[in-house]
């Protein structure tokens, strides 16, 4: 729902006034620095090891937090403390306030950033304000936590016009098969969303309901192949576990969703351009809604403590094409078939699937994890083993903490690599990139942003972090190398034997999380050094082959404040 800046600010102020007098609060665990804190606490041994940490958000009321130990979870008592809740109907119901959150982001020269939820690619200042209430009555729970996003949305250089010609033509082969917005219009951006809201019926280890919360599936800390908080949350029905199911063979967790994805409605750059008398832009069916169904299941074997094995699958298609039960729950019908067999019904679906693992050693300060995904979900098992690189993407990572002299202080080392770029030449030539689709031409997106790995189709990322940690406090240095859309790079420039143009970001960052009075603060400062921005360079007049490209840089600052109300 788009509204004016004036109305949005009035709504935000009213929301804070109405919720301010409440006596207690919970927290949405999709907040990145809290999710990172929980995983760290689990490896240290201060959080319930039954949870796989591969399905978020967790349910705060049933997470079995050790609230009685203020040394471990003192500030959690501020978040979850039941004694501060306002009760009614002889204790059958309770209402508390959710923490008020303000997130700010500043980009100096061009858009950069992933995993920021409802925020958009933006130059200038951008803010997200969130507040709300949590009401529980019997087995019902209602969380109302809307989000207000405002962004300056200043102009910045996008795909260079100097690329004009066949480079623009081939770039549009990706723009026409995914709704990935470069810039959200030409004016300031304001959006008021339901945000992290839900209504659920809870019974034992299960919950069923309707939600607009962000979802994270998989073991990755920096990237997830199928579900992440890179795009805004979408309205969906959900059936999920709130606590692992204990069985004689181990523990099980899972979630089943069905929902509606939003088209952005924004045109790609140069949508009015024509090349060889042919329009580059092929209009997308923006009037058609997209339906998404997905499932994730994981298993923790009784005989291998700390190991989690999981599987996730998603499928989306346009409402106009849905005419059978398989269309509503296609996760049970992947359309497995030999590569030379054409299934017209399956071609109307954009399907992705992934298997994953996480091996964590709570108390021993180490975890190792990975996720392997296939684009299309149609390969037979024989093809899977014969051609594992075909249509694949993957993530691998580990985290290790080393206890320092102070028993509450740890040195952390983290590494993660994600590749959605293809390595099979026939796939690259056929433009079978992750998060794009030739029929569902909005691709795997919501409101113009990819819902999986945030750097988008064909991207390869290496991420590393070294940090000092003490309880909630964290001080760290991060370094990231991002190669953007290698599929486009090889499709366009390999044929002309031009090897100079890889579009690469080198990103050193300083991060800090700490508590000041009743504020939880998370800050990050990044310097983005971009080589060959948007694959552009100018050839030298003297014939020199290795010449500098369009190298750019931008400063990015992030600041999140969470206020814990009494």
MIROZA-30237 format. One line per 5 residues: number of its first residue (from 1); their letters; for each residue y, x, z of C-alpha. Coordinates in steps of 0.5 Angstrom, whole numbers, padded with zeros to 4 digits. Layout:
NUM	A	Y,X,Z  ...
end
This chain:
1	XXXXX	0000,0000,0000  0007,0003,-0002  0013,0001,0002  0020,0004,0002  0022,0010,0007
6	XXXXX	0026,0005,0011  0020,0000,0012  0015,0006,0013  0020,0009,0019  0021,0002,0022
11	XXXXX	0013,0001,0022  0012,0008,0025  0017,0007,0031  0015,0000,0032  0008,0003,0033
16	XXXXX	0009,0008,0038  0014,0003,0042  0008,-0002,0042  0003,0004,0044  0007,0008,0049
21	XXXXX	0005,0004,0055  -0002,0004,0055  -0006,0008,0060  -0011,0012,0056  -0013,0014,0050
26	XXXXX	-0019,0017,0045  -0019,0022,0039  -0021,0022,0032  -0026,0028,0032  -0024,0028,0024
31	XXXXX	-0018,0032,0026  -0020,0039,0024  -0018,0044,0030  -0022,0039,0034  -0028,0039,0030
36	XXXXX	-0027,0047,0030  -0027,0047,0037  -0033,0042,0038  -0037,0047,0034  -0035,0053,0038
41	XXXXX	-0036,0049,0044  -0043,0047,0042  -0045,0055,0040  -0042,0057,0047  -0047,0052,0050
46	XXXXX	-0041,0047,0053  -0043,0041,0048  -0049,0037,0047  -0054,0041,0043  -0057,0034,0040
51	XXXXX	-0052,0033,0035  -0053,0036,0028  -0045,0037,0027  -0046,0035,0020  -0044,0028,0020
56	XXXXX	-0037,0026,0022  -0033,0023,0026  -0037,0023,0032  -0037,0017,0037  -0033,0019,0043
61	XXXXX	-0035,0014,0047  -0042,0016,0047  -0042,0024,0045  -0044,0026,0052  -0039,0030,0054
66	XXXXX	-0039,0034,0060  -0032,0031,0063  -0034,0033,0070  -0033,0040,0069  -0025,0041,0068
71	XXXXX	-0026,0049,0066  -0030,0047,0060  -0027,0040,0058  -0021,0039,0062  -0016,0037,0057
76	XXXXX	-0022,0032,0054  -0021,0028,0061  -0014,0027,0059  -0017,0024,0052  -0023,0020,0054
81	XXXXX	-0022,0019,0062  -0024,0012,0063  -0021,0011,0069  -0014,0011,0066  -0016,0005,0061
86	XXXXX	-0013,-0002,0062  -0019,-0007,0063  -0020,-0014,0062  -0024,-0020,0063  -0028,-0017,0069
91	XXXXX	-0029,-0010,0066  -0032,-0013,0060  -0027,-0010,0056  -0022,-0004,0056  -0016,-0002,0052
96	XXXXX	-0013,0005,0051  -0008,0009,0047  -0010,0014,0042  -0006,0021,0042  0000,0021,0038
101	XXXXX	-0001,0026,0032  0005,0029,0028  0003,0034,0022  0008,0038,0018  0007,0042,0012
106	XXXXX	0012,0046,0008  0010,0049,0001  0016,0053,-0002  0015,0054,-0009  0009,0050,-0011
111	XXXXX	0003,0046,-0009  -0002,0049,-0005  -0007,0046,0001  -0014,0042,0002  -0017,0038,0007
116	XXXXX	-0011,0035,0009  -0013,0028,0009  -0008,0023,0006  -0003,0029,0005  -0001,0030,-0003
121	XXXXX	0000,0036,-0007  0007,0037,-0005  0013,0042,-0006  0018,0042,0000  0017,0038,0007
126	XXXXX	0011,0033,0008  0009,0030,0015  0004,0025,0017  0005,0021,0023  -0001,0017,0026
131	XXXXX	-0002,0013,0033  -0006,0007,0035  -0010,0004,0040  -0017,0003,0041  -0020,-0003,0044
136	XXXXX	-0027,-0004,0047  -0030,-0011,0048  -0038,-0011,0050  -0041,-0008,0044  -0035,-0009,0039
141	XXXXX	-0030,-0003,0038  -0024,-0004,0035  -0020,0003,0033  -0013,0002,0030  -0010,0008,0028
146	XXXXX	-0006,0008,0021  -0002,0014,0018  0005,0014,0015  0006,0020,0010  0012,0022,0007
151	XXXXX	0013,0028,0002  0020,0031,-0001  0015,0032,-0007  0020,0036,-0010  0019,0039,-0018
156	XXXXX	0015,0045,-0019  0012,0048,-0025  0005,0046,-0027  0001,0047,-0033  0006,0051,-0037
161	XXXXX	0008,0048,-0044  0008,0055,-0047  0000,0054,-0047  0002,0049,-0053  -0004,0048,-0058
166	XXXXX	-0011,0048,-0057  -0011,0050,-0050  -0007,0044,-0048  -0012,0040,-0052  -0018,0043,-0048
171	XXXXX	-0015,0043,-0042  -0014,0035,-0043  -0022,0035,-0044  -0022,0036,-0036  -0016,0031,-0035
176	XXXXX	-0019,0026,-0038  -0025,0026,-0034  -0022,0026,-0027  -0016,0023,-0024  -0014,0029,-0020
181	XXXXX	-0006,0029,-0020  -0002,0035,-0021  0005,0031,-0018  0005,0024,-0015  0011,0022,-0019
186	XXXXX	0018,0024,-0020  0021,0022,-0013  0020,0022,-0006  0013,0020,-0004  0012,0015,0002
191	XXXXX	0005,0012,0004  0003,0007,0009  -0005,0007,0010  -0010,0004,0015  -0012,0011,0016
196	XXXXX	-0017,0013,0022  -0019,0005,0023  -0025,0001,0024  -0028,-0005,0027  -0036,-0004,0029
201	XXXXX	-0041,-0007,0033  -0045,-0002,0037  -0052,-0003,0039  -0056,0003,0042  -0056,0008,0038
206	XXXXX	-0053,0005,0032  -0046,0002,0029  -0045,-0003,0024  -0038,-0005,0021  -0032,-0004,0017
211	XXXXX	-0028,0003,0017  -0022,0007,0013  -0024,0013,0017  -0025,0020,0013  -0032,0022,0013
216	XXXXX	-0035,0029,0013  -0042,0030,0011  -0046,0037,0011  -0046,0043,0015  -0040,0047,0012
221	XXXXX	-0034,0048,0016  -0029,0050,0010  -0032,0046,0005  -0037,0040,0004  -0040,0038,-0003
226	XXXXX	-0040,0031,-0003  -0035,0028,0003  -0030,0032,0006  -0023,0030,0009  -0019,0033,0003
231	XXXXX	-0017,0026,0000  -0015,0020,0004  -0020,0015,0007  -0023,0009,0003  -0024,0002,0006
236	XXXXX	-0032,0002,0007  -0038,-0002,0010  -0042,0003,0014  -0049,0003,0018  -0049,0009,0022
241	XXXXX	-0052,0013,0028  -0048,0014,0034  -0053,0018,0038  -0059,0022,0035  -0065,0018,0035
246	XXXXX	-0071,0021,0039  -0078,0021,0036  -0084,0025,0038  -0083,0029,0032  -0075,0031,0033
251	XXXXX	-0069,0027,0032  -0066,0024,0026  -0058,0022,0025  -0056,0018,0019  -0050,0014,0015
256	XXXXX	-0050,0009,0010  -0044,0007,0006  -0041,0002,0001  -0034,0002,-0001  -0028,0002,-0006
261	XXXXX	-0025,0008,-0009  -0017,0007,-0011  -0014,0010,-0017  -0008,0014,-0017  -0004,0010,-0022
266	XXXXX	-0001,0017,-0024  -0001,0020,-0031  -0003,0027,-0032  0003,0032,-0034  0004,0032,-0042
271	XXXXX	0001,0025,-0042  0006,0023,-0048  0004,0030,-0052  0000,0030,-0059  -0004,0035,-0062
276	XXXXX	-0005,0035,-0070  -0003,0028,-0070  -0008,0026,-0064  -0005,0024,-0057  -0008,0028,-0052
281	XXXXX	-0008,0023,-0046  -0014,0018,-0047  -0012,0012,-0042  -0016,0011,-0036  -0018,0004,-0034
286	XXXXX	-0014,0004,-0028  -0014,-0004,-0027  -0022,-0003,-0026  -0024,-0002,-0019  -0029,0003,-0017
291	XXXXX	-0035,0002,-0012  -0038,0008,-0008  -0045,0008,-0005  -0048,0013,-0001  -0053,0016,0004
296	XXXXX	-0054,0022,0009  -0060,0023,0013  -0062,0029,0017  -0068,0031,0021  -0068,0036,0027
301	XXXXX	-0075,0038,0028  -0078,0038,0035  -0082,0045,0034  -0075,0049,0031  -0070,0048,0036
306	XXXXX	-0063,0048,0033  -0065,0047,0026  -0062,0041,0022  -0065,0039,0015  -0061,0034,0011
311	XXXXX	-0060,0030,0005  -0054,0026,0002  -0053,0022,-0004  -0047,0018,-0007  -0046,0014,-0013
316	XXXXX	-0040,0011,-0016  -0039,0006,-0022  -0034,0001,-0025  -0034,-0006,-0022  -0034,-0009,-0029
321	XXXXX	-0041,-0005,-0030  -0045,-0008,-0024  -0050,-0013,-0026  -0056,-0011,-0021  -0059,-0009,-0014
326	XXXXX	-0059,-0002,-0017  -0052,-0002,-0018  -0050,-0004,-0011  -0055,0001,-0008  -0057,0006,-0013
331	XXXXX	-0058,0012,-0008  -0065,0009,-0008  -0066,0010,-0016  -0063,0016,-0018  -0066,0015,-0025
336	XXXXX	-0070,0021,-0025  -0072,0023,-0033  -0073,0029,-0038  -0067,0032,-0040  -0068,0029,-0047
341	XXXXX	-0069,0022,-0045  -0062,0017,-0045  -0061,0012,-0040  -0055,0008,-0042  -0055,0005,-0035
346	XXXXX	-0055,0011,-0031  -0050,0014,-0036  -0045,0009,-0033  -0046,0012,-0026  -0043,0018,-0023
351	XXXXX	-0048,0021,-0018  -0048,0027,-0014  -0053,0029,-0009  -0054,0035,-0004  -0059,0038,0001
356	XXXXX	-0057,0042,0007  -0059,0046,0013  -0056,0048,0019  -0059,0053,0024  -0055,0054,0030
361	XXXXX	-0057,0057,0037  -0053,0054,0042  -0052,0059,0048  -0053,0065,0043  -0047,0064,0039
366	XXXXX	-0049,0064,0032  -0050,0059,0026  -0052,0060,0019  -0052,0054,0014  -0052,0052,0007
371	XXXXX	-0051,0046,0002  -0054,0046,-0005  -0052,0040,-0009  -0054,0037,-0016  -0049,0034,-0021
376	XXXXX	-0052,0028,-0024  -0058,0026,-0020  -0063,0026,-0026  -0067,0032,-0026  -0074,0032,-0024
381	XXXXX	-0077,0036,-0019  -0080,0040,-0025  -0073,0042,-0028  -0070,0043,-0021  -0075,0049,-0020
386	XXXXX	-0075,0051,-0027  -0067,0051,-0028  -0064,0051,-0021  -0057,0053,-0024  -0057,0047,-0028
391	XXXXX	-0051,0043,-0026  -0051,0046,-0019  -0046,0047,-0013  -0047,0051,-0007  -0044,0053,0000
396	XXXXX	-0047,0058,0004  -0044,0061,0011  -0045,0063,0018  -0041,0064,0025  -0042,0069,0030
401	XXXXX	-0038,0069,0037  -0038,0075,0041  -0037,0075,0049  -0032,0079,0051  -0031,0082,0058
406	XXXXX	-0028,0076,0061  -0034,0071,0061  -0029,0065,0058  -0027,0069,0052  -0030,0070,0045
411	XXXXX	-0029,0074,0039  -0031,0070,0033  -0033,0072,0026  -0034,0067,0020  -0035,0067,0013
416	XXXXX	-0036,0062,0008  -0037,0061,0000  -0037,0055,-0004  -0038,0055,-0012  -0037,0049,-0016
421	XXXXX	-0036,0053,-0022  -0042,0053,-0027  -0046,0059,-0029  -0050,0056,-0035  -0047,0057,-0042
426	XXXXX	-0049,0050,-0045  -0046,0046,-0039  -0040,0050,-0039  -0039,0048,-0047  -0041,0041,-0045
431	XXXXX	-0036,0040,-0040  -0041,0038,-0035  -0036,0040,-0029  -0037,0038,-0022  -0032,0032,-0020
436	XXXXX	-0031,0030,-0027  -0035,0024,-0031  -0035,0022,-0039  -0036,0015,-0037  -0033,0014,-0030
441	XXXXX	-0027,0018,-0032  -0023,0018,-0026  -0028,0023,-0023  -0030,0023,-0016  -0024,0022,-0013
446	XXXXX	-0020,0017,-0009  -0012,0016,-0010  -0012,0022,-0014  -0015,0028,-0010  -0023,0030,-0010
451	XXXXX	-0027,0028,-0004  -0031,0034,-0004  -0029,0041,-0004  -0022,0041,-0005  -0021,0046,-0010
456	XXXXX	-0024,0042,-0015  -0028,0042,-0021  -0031,0049,-0023  -0028,0053,-0017  -0031,0059,-0013
461	XXXXX	-0028,0060,-0006  -0030,0066,-0001  -0027,0065,0006  -0027,0069,0012  -0024,0069,0019
466	XXXXX	-0024,0073,0025  -0021,0070,0031  -0020,0071,0039  -0022,0064,0043  -0021,0062,0050
471	XXXXX	-0023,0055,0051  -0018,0051,0047  -0014,0057,0045  -0015,0060,0039  -0011,0066,0035
476	XXXXX	-0014,0068,0028  -0013,0072,0022  -0016,0068,0015  -0017,0071,0008  -0019,0067,0002
481	XXXXX	-0020,0068,-0005  -0020,0062,-0010  -0022,0062,-0017  -0020,0056,-0020  -0023,0052,-0025
486	XXXXX	-0028,0057,-0028  -0031,0052,-0033  -0024,0051,-0037  -0023,0059,-0037  -0030,0060,-0040
491	XXXXX	-0030,0054,-0045  -0023,0056,-0047  -0022,0064,-0047  -0029,0066,-0048  -0029,0064,-0055
496	XXXXX	-0023,0068,-0057  -0026,0074,-0052  -0020,0074,-0048  -0022,0076,-0041  -0015,0077,-0037
501	XXXXX	-0014,0070,-0035  -0017,0068,-0029  -0013,0064,-0025  -0014,0067,-0018  -0011,0066,-0011
506	XXXXX	-0011,0071,-0005  -0009,0068,0001  -0008,0071,0008  -0007,0067,0014  -0005,0067,0021
511	XXXXX	-0008,0061,0025  -0006,0059,0032  -0009,0053,0037  -0006,0052,0044  -0004,0047,0049
516	XXXXX	0003,0047,0052  0004,0042,0057  0001,0035,0054  0001,0038,0047  -0005,0040,0043
521	XXXXX	-0001,0045,0038  -0005,0047,0032  -0001,0052,0027  -0002,0056,0021  0002,0061,0016
526	XXXXX	0000,0062,0009  0002,0067,0004  -0001,0065,-0003  -0001,0070,-0008  -0003,0067,-0015
531	XXXXX	-0005,0071,-0021  -0005,0068,-0028  -0002,0062,-0025  -0005,0056,-0029  -0009,0061,-0033
536	XXXXX	-0002,0064,-0037  0000,0071,-0039  0004,0073,-0044  0002,0078,-0050  0005,0085,-0050
541	XXXXX	0009,0087,-0056  0006,0094,-0056  -0001,0091,-0057  -0003,0093,-0049  -0009,0089,-0047
546	XXXXX	-0008,0089,-0040  -0002,0086,-0038  0001,0082,-0032  0000,0075,-0032  0005,0069,-0030
551	XXXXX	0004,0072,-0022  0007,0067,-0017  0007,0066,-0010  0009,0061,-0005  0010,0061,0003
556	XXXXX	0006,0055,0006  0007,0053,0014  0003,0048,0018  0004,0045,0024  0000,0039,0028
561	XXXXX	0002,0036,0035  -0002,0032,0039  0001,0029,0045  -0004,0027,0050  0000,0020,0054
566	X	-0002,0019,0061
end
